[in-house]
């Protein structure tokens, strides 16, 4: 039978463990992030009806607006089906 030597215990430095809350607010943005997201989508769509030098700007604006819509729908779906809030 082989005997194992006891593992050395890590040194205790005397410092307490810092929690994320010690560094500041770490909560959720709540409803304001979703409101800002939908406002941003609306502004991006409105920007498409202004004059552009070429259509590349419109493609980017529509693409970013569509991406934001997908992220907001995903967030809504995840919050609706979450086990806890």
Backbone as a printed PyTorch tensor [residue, N CA C, xyz], in Angstrom:
tensor([[[  0.8420,  -1.1740,   0.0000],
         [  0.0000,   0.0000,   0.0000],
         [  0.8910,   1.2430,   0.0000]],

        [[  0.5990,   2.1480,  -0.9140],
         [  1.4000,   3.3530,  -1.0510],
         [  0.7580,   4.4600,  -0.2470]],

        [[  1.5700,   5.1040,   0.5530],
         [  1.0500,   6.2330,   1.3370],
         [  1.2650,   7.5260,   0.5510]],

        [[  0.2620,   8.3520,   0.5690],
         [  0.3460,   9.6390,  -0.1150],
         [  0.7330,  10.7120,   0.8820]],

        [[  1.5960,  11.5860,   0.4200],
         [  1.9630,  12.7040,   1.2760],
         [  0.8300,  13.7210,   1.2790]],

        [[  0.5800,  14.3450,   2.3830],
         [ -0.4990,  15.3430,   2.4200],
         [ -0.1690,  16.5180,   1.5000]],

        [[ -1.1900,  16.9810,   0.8480],
         [ -1.0290,  18.1230,  -0.0480],
         [ -0.8040,  19.3860,   0.7700]],

        [[  0.0670,  20.2350,   0.2610],
         [  0.3260,  21.5010,   0.9500],
         [ -0.8880,  22.4060,   0.7910]],

        [[ -1.2810,  23.0470,   1.8620],
         [ -2.4340,  23.9450,   1.8320],
         [ -2.0140,  25.2920,   1.2510]],

        [[ -2.8490,  25.8900,   0.4230],
         [ -2.4700,  27.2090,  -0.1100],
         [ -2.3380,  28.2340,   1.0110]],

        [[ -1.4210,  29.1300,   0.7990],
         [ -1.1740,  30.1360,   1.8380],
         [ -2.3620,  31.0640,   1.9820]],

        [[ -2.6280,  31.4250,   3.1850],
         [ -3.6890,  32.3920,   3.4690],
         [ -3.0420,  33.7700,   3.5200]],

        [[ -3.4870,  34.6340,   2.6470],
         [ -2.8400,  35.9450,   2.5660],
         [ -3.4970,  36.9700,   3.4820]],

        [[ -4.6130,  36.6260,   4.0640],
         [ -5.2770,  37.5690,   4.9470],
         [ -6.2110,  38.5130,   4.2110]],

        [[ -6.2500,  38.4310,   2.8740],
         [ -7.1590,  39.2830,   2.1110],
         [ -8.5090,  38.6030,   1.9940]],

        [[ -9.5640,  39.3950,   2.0910],
         [-10.8920,  38.8000,   1.9490],
         [-11.2520,  38.7210,   0.4740]],

        [[-12.0980,  37.7730,   0.1620],
         [-12.5350,  37.5830,  -1.2130],
         [-13.4240,  38.7460,  -1.6320]],

        [[-13.1550,  39.3120,  -2.7980],
         [-13.9470,  40.4400,  -3.2790],
         [-15.0840,  39.9350,  -4.1500]],

        [[-16.2590,  40.4040,  -3.8610],
         [-17.4300,  40.0640,  -4.6580],
         [-17.5930,  41.0990,  -5.7690]],

        [[-18.2770,  40.7470,  -6.8770],
         [-18.4950,  41.7310,  -7.9400],
         [-19.2660,  42.9560,  -7.4470]],

        [[-20.1450,  42.7660,  -6.4730],
         [-20.9150,  43.8950,  -5.9590],
         [-20.0270,  44.9050,  -5.2360]],

        [[-18.8570,  44.4660,  -4.7670],
         [-17.9360,  45.3920,  -4.1100],
         [-17.3670,  46.4250,  -5.0800]],

        [[-17.3690,  46.1020,  -6.3540],
         [-16.7970,  46.9880,  -7.3560],
         [-17.8380,  47.9020,  -7.9790]],

        [[-19.0690,  47.7300,  -7.6390],
         [-20.0950,  48.5920,  -8.1960],
         [-21.3310,  47.8070,  -8.5690]],

        [[-22.2060,  48.4720,  -9.2760],
         [-23.4840,  47.8830,  -9.6270],
         [-23.2850,  46.8180, -10.6900]],

        [[-23.8420,  45.6350, -10.4670],
         [-23.6920,  44.5620, -11.4410],
         [-25.0290,  43.9110, -11.7660]],

        [[-26.0950,  44.6620, -11.6430],
         [-27.4200,  44.1270, -11.9310],
         [-27.7550,  44.2200, -13.4020]],

        [[-28.9860,  43.9200, -13.7200],
         [-29.4530,  43.9870, -15.0940],
         [-29.9160,  45.3990, -15.4210]],

        [[-29.9520,  45.7000, -16.6930],
         [-30.4500,  47.0020, -17.1310],
         [-31.9630,  47.0530, -17.0560]],

        [[-32.5820,  45.8910, -17.0880],
         [-34.0310,  45.8510, -16.9740],
         [-34.7350,  46.3110, -18.2280]],

        [[-35.8770,  46.9390, -18.0180],
         [-36.7360,  47.3310, -19.1330],
         [-36.1090,  48.4490, -19.9700]],

        [[-35.2310,  49.2340, -19.3880],
         [-34.6610,  50.3670, -20.1190],
         [-33.7800,  49.9200, -21.2770]],

        [[-33.1100,  48.7910, -21.1410],
         [-32.2930,  48.2970, -22.2510],
         [-33.1750,  47.8710, -23.4140]],

        [[-34.2960,  47.2550, -23.1200],
         [-35.2010,  46.8390, -24.1940],
         [-35.8670,  48.0360, -24.8560]],

        [[-36.2180,  49.0350, -24.0700],
         [-36.7970,  50.2560, -24.6460],
         [-35.7650,  50.9410, -25.5420]],

        [[-34.5370,  51.0490, -25.0660],
         [-33.4800,  51.6700, -25.8730],
         [-33.2170,  50.8590, -27.1450]],

        [[-33.3270,  49.5380, -27.0540],
         [-33.1440,  48.7030, -28.2350],
         [-34.1930,  48.9640, -29.2900]],

        [[-35.4660,  49.0330, -28.8770],
         [-36.5290,  49.3040, -29.8580],
         [-36.4610,  50.7160, -30.4040]],

        [[-36.0550,  51.6780, -29.5760],
         [-35.8800,  53.0550, -30.0650],
         [-34.7520,  53.0850, -31.1030]],

        [[-33.6790,  52.3460, -30.8370],
         [-32.5680,  52.2910, -31.7890],
         [-32.9940,  51.6740, -33.1090]],

        [[-33.8150,  50.6220, -33.0290],
         [-34.3250,  50.0080, -34.2650],
         [-35.1450,  51.0290, -35.0530]],

        [[-35.9980,  51.7620, -34.3610],
         [-36.8130,  52.7740, -35.0350],
         [-35.9720,  53.8510, -35.6850]],

        [[-34.9330,  54.3050, -34.9900],
         [-34.0670,  55.3400, -35.5560],
         [-33.2810,  54.8190, -36.7620]],

        [[-32.8130,  53.5730, -36.6860],
         [-32.0910,  53.0070, -37.8280],
         [-32.9890,  52.8750, -39.0520]],

        [[-34.2400,  52.5050, -38.8340],
         [-35.1720,  52.4100, -39.9560],
         [-35.4700,  53.7970, -40.5220]],

        [[-35.6390,  54.7950, -39.6420],
         [-35.8840,  56.1570, -40.1290],
         [-34.6910,  56.7040, -40.9140]],

        [[-33.4840,  56.3150, -40.5270],
         [-32.3030,  56.7740, -41.2490],
         [-32.2620,  56.2430, -42.6840]],

        [[-32.9480,  55.1610, -42.9380],
         [-32.9730,  54.6100, -44.2920],
         [-33.7570,  55.4830, -45.2610]],

        [[-34.5890,  56.3600, -44.7660],
         [-35.4040,  57.2020, -45.6390],
         [-34.7790,  58.5730, -45.8730]],

        [[-33.5110,  58.7070, -45.5440],
         [-32.7900,  59.9420, -45.8510],
         [-31.9580,  59.7240, -47.1150]],

        [[-31.3110,  60.7560, -47.5680],
         [-30.5390,  60.6880, -48.7910],
         [-29.1630,  60.0900, -48.5050]],

        [[-28.7370,  59.1150, -49.3080],
         [-27.4230,  58.4830, -49.1730],
         [-26.6370,  58.6910, -50.4530]],

        [[-25.3080,  58.6430, -50.3200],
         [-24.4680,  58.7170, -51.5100],
         [-24.5900,  57.4400, -52.3320]],

        [[-24.7130,  56.3170, -51.6450],
         [-24.8710,  55.0370, -52.3330],
         [-25.7260,  54.1180, -51.4590]],

        [[-25.9960,  52.9430, -51.9590],
         [-26.8990,  52.0340, -51.2520],
         [-26.1920,  51.1750, -50.2060]],

        [[-24.8930,  51.2680, -50.1030],
         [-24.1710,  50.4640, -49.1210],
         [-24.5740,  50.8790, -47.7090]],

        [[-24.7680,  52.1690, -47.5050],
         [-25.2110,  52.6450, -46.1920],
         [-26.5690,  52.0830, -45.8100]],

        [[-27.4680,  52.0080, -46.7750],
         [-28.7960,  51.4430, -46.5070],
         [-28.7120,  49.9770, -46.1390]],

        [[-27.8410,  49.2530, -46.8060],
         [-27.6860,  47.8280, -46.4980],
         [-27.2190,  47.6490, -45.0580]],

        [[-26.2400,  48.4530, -44.6420],
         [-25.7460,  48.3590, -43.2710],
         [-26.8240,  48.7580, -42.2630]],

        [[-27.5560,  49.8240, -42.5460],
         [-28.6080,  50.2490, -41.6160],
         [-29.6860,  49.1880, -41.4680]],

        [[-30.1490,  48.6190, -42.5840],
         [-31.1550,  47.5530, -42.5130],
         [-30.6010,  46.3240, -41.8040]],

        [[-29.3520,  46.0000, -42.0790],
         [-28.7420,  44.8220, -41.4490],
         [-28.6050,  44.9610, -39.9450]],

        [[-28.1450,  46.1230, -39.4990],
         [-27.9940,  46.3470, -38.0560],
         [-29.3610,  46.3960, -37.3820]],

        [[-30.3460,  47.0090, -38.0300],
         [-31.6980,  47.0370, -37.4730],
         [-32.2610,  45.6220, -37.3650]],

        [[-32.0440,  44.8020, -38.3900],
         [-32.5280,  43.4150, -38.3420],
         [-31.8290,  42.6220, -37.2460]],

        [[-30.5270,  42.8380, -37.0750],
         [-29.7890,  42.1640, -36.0160],
         [-30.3250,  42.5530, -34.6430]],

        [[-30.5870,  43.8450, -34.4420],
         [-31.1510,  44.2980, -33.1710],
         [-32.5220,  43.6910, -32.9230]],

        [[-33.3430,  43.6120, -33.9550],
         [-34.6690,  43.0070, -33.8020],
         [-34.5260,  41.5400, -33.3970]],

        [[-33.6080,  40.8120, -34.0450],
         [-33.3990,  39.4130, -33.6790],
         [-32.9270,  39.2650, -32.2390]],

        [[-32.0230,  40.1320, -31.8090],
         [-31.5420,  40.0790, -30.4260],
         [-32.6450,  40.4170, -29.4320]],

        [[-33.4930,  41.3830, -29.7650],
         [-34.5900,  41.7440, -28.8640],
         [-35.6400,  40.6380, -28.7930]],

        [[-35.9060,  39.9880, -29.9110],
         [-36.8570,  38.8650, -29.8900],
         [-36.2710,  37.6990, -29.1120]],

        [[-34.9890,  37.4450, -29.2980],
         [-34.3280,  36.3870, -28.5220],
         [-34.3670,  36.6810, -27.0360]],

        [[-34.1320,  37.9250, -26.6480],
         [-34.1990,  38.3190, -25.2470],
         [-35.6110,  38.1400, -24.6990]],

        [[-36.6100,  38.5400, -25.4830],
         [-37.9980,  38.3830, -25.0420],
         [-38.3200,  36.9050, -24.8470]],

        [[-37.8960,  36.0690, -25.7970],
         [-38.1780,  34.6390, -25.7160],
         [-37.4680,  34.0070, -24.5210]],

        [[-36.2070,  34.3840, -24.2870],
         [-35.4510,  33.8340, -23.1530],
         [-36.0580,  34.2660, -21.8320]],

        [[-36.4990,  35.5010, -21.7300],
         [-37.0980,  35.9700, -20.4810],
         [-38.4540,  35.3230, -20.2460]],

        [[-39.1850,  35.0580, -21.3270],
         [-40.4980,  34.4370, -21.1970],
         [-40.3670,  32.9930, -20.7100]],

        [[-39.3290,  32.3000, -21.1560],
         [-39.1490,  30.8970, -20.8310],
         [-38.1010,  30.6470, -19.7610]],

        [[-37.6960,  31.6710, -19.0440],
         [-36.6820,  31.5060, -18.0060],
         [-37.2760,  30.8170, -16.7900]],

        [[-36.4320,  30.0630, -16.1120],
         [-36.8680,  29.4110, -14.8890],
         [-37.0490,  30.4210, -13.7730]],

        [[-36.1790,  31.4170, -13.7910],
         [-36.2810,  32.4730, -12.7830],
         [-35.8140,  33.7790, -13.4100]],

        [[-36.2650,  34.8700, -12.8690],
         [-35.9140,  36.1740, -13.4300],
         [-34.7680,  36.7800, -12.6620]]])
